[in-house]
Amino acid sequence: MKSNPVSKSETMEILAKASKDWGFDIPRIKNLMVYEIDSESYVMAGENTKMIRTEGAYLPFLSDTDTLEKFPSITVDMGAVKFVCKGADVMRPGITGHTEFRKDEIVCIIEESQKKFLAVGRALVDSSEIDGMQRGQIIRNIHYISDKFWEAVKSV
């Protein structure tokens, strides 16, 4: 895995883009390190912040709970946990609760008993549509526990 330090100006640019995508300010970071996972995916880490760049978007890293708590979330039942942790998209039958979000927003997936973050994904529908649905995909799972990003950060 390649790693490169990022200049201060590039760091500011990355943080500005991520802040715009996320809808809130990210604390300033002096130096950011970029770890290349594959040709289109990167993990960026600096001071107390980690994020992922994949599919043209910045996502919060699952271990960064302070940042994850600022995002909309969806709660899944225990039956959905093992599937979400293997990369499955979140389907309507497994959802027990949710906050408000719009289609294409970044959404965190939480398990209901321990309230732990399991995954980060992108909403496929508005939250207002969920209660009227019986089935179907709700969240496209992008980053989950034990995925390539999670495993790569263990070696850093």
Backbone hydrogen bonds, N-H to C=O, Kabsch-Sander energy under -0.5 kcal/mol:
donor,donor_aa,acceptor,acceptor_aa,energy
2,K,36,E,-0.5
4,N,34,V,-2.4
6,V,32,L,-2.5
11,T,7,S,-2.7
12,M,8,K,-2.4
13,E,9,S,-1.9
14,I,10,E,-2.8
15,L,11,T,-2.6
16,A,12,M,-2.1
17,K,13,E,-2.3
18,A,14,I,-2.6
19,S,15,L,-2.6
20,K,16,A,-2.1
21,D,17,K,-2.5
22,W,18,A,-2.7
23,G,19,S,-2.0
24,F,19,S,-0.8
32,L,6,V,-0.7
33,M,45,A,-3.0
34,V,4,N,-3.0
35,Y,33,M,-0.5
35,Y,43,V,-3.2
36,E,2,K,-2.7
36,E,34,V,-0.5
37,I,35,Y,-0.6
37,I,41,S,-2.5
38,D,41,S,-1.5
41,S,38,D,-0.9
42,Y,53,R,-2.2
43,V,35,Y,-2.5
44,M,51,M,-3.4
45,A,33,M,-2.4
46,G,49,T,-2.4
49,T,46,G,-2.8
51,M,44,M,-2.6
52,I,59,L,-3.1
53,R,42,Y,-2.7
54,T,52,I,-0.5
54,T,57,A,-2.3
57,A,54,T,-2.2
59,L,52,I,-2.7
61,F,50,K,-1.6
64,D,61,F,-1.8
65,T,63,S,-1.5
67,T,64,D,-0.6
68,L,64,D,-2.2
69,E,65,T,-2.1
70,K,67,T,-1.7
71,F,68,L,-1.7
74,I,108,C,-2.3
75,T,97,G,-3.1
76,V,110,I,-2.8
77,D,94,G,-2.6
80,A,77,D,-1.5
81,V,77,D,-0.8
82,K,78,M,-0.6
84,V,80,A,-2.6
85,C,81,V,-2.6
86,K,83,F,-0.9
87,G,84,V,-1.6
88,A,83,F,-2.6
90,V,139,I,-2.2
91,M,89,D,-0.5
92,R,136,G,-2.7
94,G,91,M,-1.2
95,I,92,R,-1.7
96,T,75,T,-2.8
97,G,75,T,-1.3
99,T,73,S,-2.6
104,D,123,A,-2.8
105,E,102,R,-1.9
107,V,121,G,-2.6
108,C,72,P,-2.7
109,I,119,A,-2.9
110,I,74,I,-2.9
110,I,108,C,-0.5
111,E,116,K,-2.2
112,E,76,V,-1.9
115,K,111,E,-1.2
118,L,109,I,-3.3
119,A,109,I,-1.3
120,V,143,H,-3.0
121,G,107,V,-2.7
122,R,140,R,-2.1
123,A,105,E,-2.7
124,L,138,I,-3.3
125,V,138,I,-0.8
127,S,101,F,-2.6
129,E,126,D,-1.4
130,I,126,D,-0.5
130,I,127,S,-0.9
131,D,127,S,-0.6
132,G,129,E,-0.6
133,M,130,I,-2.0
138,I,90,V,-3.2
139,I,90,V,-1.4
140,R,122,R,-2.9
141,N,139,I,-0.7
142,I,120,V,-2.1
143,H,120,V,-2.5
145,I,118,L,-1.8
147,D,144,Y,-1.8
151,E,147,D,-2.5
152,A,148,K,-1.8
153,V,149,F,-2.1
154,K,150,W,-1.1
155,S,151,E,-0.8
155,S,152,A,-0.7
156,V,153,V,-1.2
